[in-house]
Amino acid sequence: MNVIVRSSDLRELTNHPELTQQAGTATVLAGTGAFIAQISMLQEIAAAPDAGRKLGDMVEALLEQEFAYAMAILDADVTGIENILWFQPVPTGQHGPRIKVAIDPSDAIRQGGVEATVPFAQDKSASGPISPALEGQVRAFIELNKPVLMDYWNLKISTNKFLSRLRPLPRSC
């Protein structure tokens, strides 16, 4: 989609609700590799003592939005884990592959509640309020399914193939 903006105060954007944003946020223009942000937000990042980290964090969040179409929501039937898992391929991301875990509520289909993140790398700690037992289950699921998870992460297979190739943990894990 192309939107020509002729107004310096961005009033034309009100005709395009998909482009509106809250102060301090950026809006991804899906599929374009572009985003809209207020200049003041970029100035704030540039003036920060940790500007590189802040910019990196913003880019990471924008990449996650860009690849949101490919996020898989995995329930107990697929994983053998009672908590909902989200897996989103962001092959150009800085963080590497990881699985997000719904903590509260544990059956949340949409992100936004309390969640934890478990990276694939064994030497990286999970973040968020996750019990050691649940983290162990998620790490076991990752190891059991690593080849298919990595194929999906690298956008080599479709979502349908991805889901059909996943193996759940035995219920005793």
VOPAGU-2260 file (C-alpha; in pm, 1 decimal, decimal comma):
REM VOPAGU-2260
SITE   aa  ch    i         X         Y         Z
SITE  MET   A    0       0,0       0,0       0,0
SITE  ASN   A    1     128,0     347,1     -83,4
SITE  VAL   A    2      -4,3     651,5      97,2
SITE  ILE   A    3     101,0     992,9     -21,3
SITE  VAL   A    4     104,8    1242,1     263,6
SITE  ARG   A    5      95,1    1604,5     153,1
SITE  SER   A    6      29,7    1758,6     492,7
SITE  SER   A    7     317,9    1845,6     723,4
SITE  ASP   A    8     104,7    1786,6    1034,3
SITE  LEU   A    9       9,6    1431,4     931,4
SITE  ARG   A   10    -365,9    1501,0     929,5
SITE  GLU   A   11    -392,0    1293,3     614,0
SITE  LEU   A   12    -300,1     987,8     817,7
SITE  THR   A   13    -637,5    1004,1     993,7
SITE  ASN   A   14    -788,7     879,0     667,6
SITE  HIS   A   15    -576,3     566,9     712,3
SITE  PRO   A   16    -652,7     421,5    1056,9
SITE  GLU   A   17    -411,6     136,0     988,6
SITE  LEU   A   18    -128,5     390,9    1006,6
SITE  THR   A   19    -223,5     580,8    1319,4
SITE  GLN   A   20      -9,2     537,9    1625,5
SITE  GLN   A   21      27,1     638,1    1985,5
SITE  ALA   A   22     304,1     870,9    2092,9
SITE  GLY   A   23     626,9     683,3    2155,6
SITE  THR   A   24     534,5     396,8    1922,3
SITE  ALA   A   25     613,4     304,2    1565,3
SITE  THR   A   26     373,3     146,7    1318,6
SITE  VAL   A   27     496,3    -119,7    1077,7
SITE  LEU   A   28     367,8     -99,8     722,4
SITE  ALA   A   29     328,2    -475,0     681,8
SITE  GLY   A   30     526,6    -635,0     404,6
SITE  THR   A   31     715,0    -318,7     313,5
SITE  GLY   A   32    1008,8    -320,1     550,4
SITE  ALA   A   33     907,2      33,5     646,7
SITE  PHE   A   34     753,7     195,3     952,1
SITE  ILE   A   35     607,0     525,6    1064,1
SITE  ALA   A   36     733,0     694,4    1379,0
SITE  GLN   A   37     723,4    1043,1    1514,8
SITE  ILE   A   38    1051,7    1227,2    1469,8
SITE  SER   A   39    1041,9    1315,2    1838,8
SITE  MET   A   40    1064,8     945,1    1923,1
SITE  LEU   A   41    1374,5     905,6    1706,2
SITE  GLN   A   42    1524,9    1220,8    1859,5
SITE  GLU   A   43    1466,7    1074,8    2206,4
SITE  ILE   A   44    1645,9     754,6    2108,3
SITE  ALA   A   45    1934,5     947,0    1949,2
SITE  ALA   A   46    1983,3    1159,0    2263,3
SITE  ALA   A   47    1987,3     862,0    2501,7
SITE  PRO   A   48    2322,9     752,1    2647,3
SITE  ASP   A   49    2239,5     397,4    2538,4
SITE  ALA   A   50    2109,1     498,5    2193,3
SITE  GLY   A   51    2246,6     190,1    2020,4
SITE  ARG   A   52    2066,4     -45,8    2256,8
SITE  LYS   A   53    1743,4     154,7    2237,4
SITE  LEU   A   54    1755,9     157,9    1857,3
SITE  GLY   A   55    1831,5    -214,9    1854,6
SITE  ASP   A   56    1534,2    -281,8    2083,4
SITE  MET   A   57    1308,6     -76,9    1856,6
SITE  VAL   A   58    1430,2    -257,5    1544,3
SITE  GLU   A   59    1376,4    -593,0    1715,6
SITE  ALA   A   60    1017,9    -499,8    1808,2
SITE  LEU   A   61     950,9    -377,5    1452,9
SITE  LEU   A   62    1087,7    -701,7    1307,2
SITE  GLU   A   63     859,3    -901,0    1535,2
SITE  GLN   A   64     562,9    -697,9    1409,7
SITE  GLU   A   65     673,3    -751,6    1049,5
SITE  PHE   A   66     683,7   -1130,7    1097,2
SITE  ALA   A   67     367,6   -1149,1    1311,0
SITE  TYR   A   68     183,1   -1313,2    1020,8
SITE  ALA   A   69     390,8   -1626,8    1076,0
SITE  MET   A   70     343,2   -1657,0    1453,6
SITE  ALA   A   71     222,8   -2002,4    1552,4
SITE  ILE   A   72       6,1   -2043,4    1860,8
SITE  LEU   A   73      70,6   -2388,1    2000,7
SITE  ASP   A   74    -158,7   -2557,4    2251,2
SITE  ALA   A   75    -127,8   -2874,4    2458,0
SITE  ASP   A   76    -249,4   -3097,9    2173,0
SITE  VAL   A   77      54,2   -2993,2    1968,9
SITE  THR   A   78     313,9   -2952,2    2244,9
SITE  GLY   A   79     213,2   -3178,4    2533,3
SITE  ILE   A   80     256,9   -2871,7    2758,0
SITE  GLU   A   81     -46,7   -2724,8    2934,7
SITE  ASN   A   82      58,4   -2361,0    2879,4
SITE  ILE   A   83       8,8   -2198,8    2539,5
SITE  LEU   A   84     334,4   -2143,8    2351,1
SITE  TRP   A   85     395,4   -1884,6    2081,5
SITE  PHE   A   86     665,3   -1935,8    1821,1
SITE  GLN   A   87     740,3   -1656,4    1580,6
SITE  PRO   A   88    1007,8   -1677,8    1314,9
SITE  VAL   A   89    1215,8   -1360,7    1298,2
SITE  PRO   A   90    1518,3   -1490,8    1105,4
SITE  THR   A   91    1677,9   -1147,2    1082,1
SITE  GLY   A   92    1624,8   -1073,2    1451,6
SITE  GLN   A   93    1901,8   -1015,5    1700,5
SITE  HIS   A   94    1769,8   -1241,8    1973,6
SITE  GLY   A   95    1778,7   -1573,8    1791,9
SITE  PRO   A   96    1505,6   -1837,1    1808,2
SITE  ARG   A   97    1295,0   -1848,9    2121,7
SITE  ILE   A   98     955,4   -1962,1    2241,3
SITE  LYS   A   99     722,3   -1742,3    2440,8
SITE  VAL   A  100     510,8   -1906,6    2710,5
SITE  ALA   A  101     174,1   -1787,1    2840,4
SITE  ILE   A  102     203,1   -1771,9    3219,3
SITE  ASP   A  103    -106,3   -1582,8    3332,5
SITE  PRO   A  104    -344,8   -1674,6    3194,3
SITE  SER   A  105    -171,1   -1995,5    3088,1
SITE  ASP   A  106    -427,6   -2060,8    2814,4
SITE  ALA   A  107    -403,0   -1714,3    2652,9
SITE  ILE   A  108    -431,2   -1727,5    2276,8
SITE  ARG   A  109    -329,3   -1361,9    2244,1
SITE  GLN   A  110     -13,2   -1218,0    2387,4
SITE  GLY   A  111     -47,5    -941,6    2642,3
SITE  GLY   A  112     -76,3   -1117,4    2976,3
SITE  VAL   A  113     213,3   -1238,6    3185,4
SITE  GLU   A  114     455,1   -1431,8    2968,2
SITE  ALA   A  115     804,3   -1577,3    2975,4
SITE  THR   A  116    1058,2   -1633,9    2700,2
SITE  VAL   A  117    1274,9   -1942,3    2659,8
SITE  PRO   A  118    1565,4   -1906,4    2414,7
SITE  PHE   A  119    1683,8   -2206,9    2216,3
SITE  ALA   A  120    2042,5   -2154,2    2330,7
SITE  GLN   A  121    2101,4   -2367,3    2640,1
SITE  ASP   A  122    2351,2   -2113,7    2776,9
SITE  LYS   A  123    2092,5   -1833,3    2774,8
SITE  SER   A  124    1853,6   -1798,9    3066,4
SITE  ALA   A  125    1479,1   -1781,4    3029,3
SITE  SER   A  126    1323,5   -1446,0    3106,8
SITE  GLY   A  127     999,9   -1382,5    3288,8
SITE  PRO   A  128     826,9   -1562,9    3574,1
SITE  ILE   A  129     863,9   -1923,3    3461,4
SITE  SER   A  130     901,4   -2216,8    3699,4
SITE  PRO   A  131    1203,1   -2444,3    3654,2
SITE  ALA   A  132     967,4   -2735,4    3576,2
SITE  LEU   A  133     785,2   -2545,4    3300,1
SITE  GLU   A  134    1112,6   -2414,7    3157,3
SITE  GLY   A  135    1237,2   -2774,1    3150,7
SITE  GLN   A  136     928,6   -2883,1    2957,2
SITE  VAL   A  137     970,6   -2602,6    2702,7
SITE  ARG   A  138    1341,1   -2680,7    2658,2
SITE  ALA   A  139    1255,8   -3052,8    2612,6
SITE  PHE   A  140     996,2   -2957,4    2348,1
SITE  ILE   A  141    1257,0   -2741,9    2170,3
SITE  GLU   A  142    1512,0   -3027,0    2167,5
SITE  LEU   A  143    1253,3   -3279,1    2046,9
SITE  ASN   A  144    1145,6   -3050,5    1761,3
SITE  LYS   A  145    1457,2   -2844,7    1689,4
SITE  PRO   A  146    1492,8   -2932,2    1317,2
SITE  VAL   A  147    1132,5   -2839,8    1232,8
SITE  LEU   A  148    1139,9   -2532,9    1459,2
SITE  MET   A  149    1453,7   -2412,3    1280,1
SITE  ASP   A  150    1301,9   -2476,7     936,6
SITE  TYR   A  151    1004,8   -2262,7    1034,5
SITE  TRP   A  152    1230,0   -2000,3    1196,8
SITE  ASN   A  153    1420,4   -1969,6     867,5
SITE  LEU   A  154    1092,0   -1955,7     670,0
SITE  LYS   A  155    1175,9   -2274,7     479,5
SITE  ILE   A  156     840,8   -2446,2     538,4
SITE  SER   A  157     477,0   -2342,8     551,6
SITE  THR   A  158     279,9   -2316,5     873,4
SITE  ASN   A  159      81,0   -2624,1     773,6
SITE  LYS   A  160     397,6   -2832,5     728,1
SITE  PHE   A  161     539,3   -2690,0    1048,7
SITE  LEU   A  162     236,8   -2791,4    1254,7
SITE  SER   A  163     211,3   -3136,8    1097,0
SITE  ARG   A  164     576,7   -3214,6    1178,6
SITE  LEU   A  165     576,6   -3106,6    1544,5
SITE  ARG   A  166     581,4   -3383,1    1804,7
SITE  PRO   A  167     430,1   -3329,8    2149,1
SITE  LEU   A  168     609,6   -3419,3    2467,2
SITE  PRO   A  169     480,1   -3730,4    2638,4
SITE  ARG   A  170     226,8   -3626,7    2905,5
SITE  SER   A  171     461,3   -3747,5    3181,2
SITE  CYS   A  172     718,8   -3468,5    3115,7
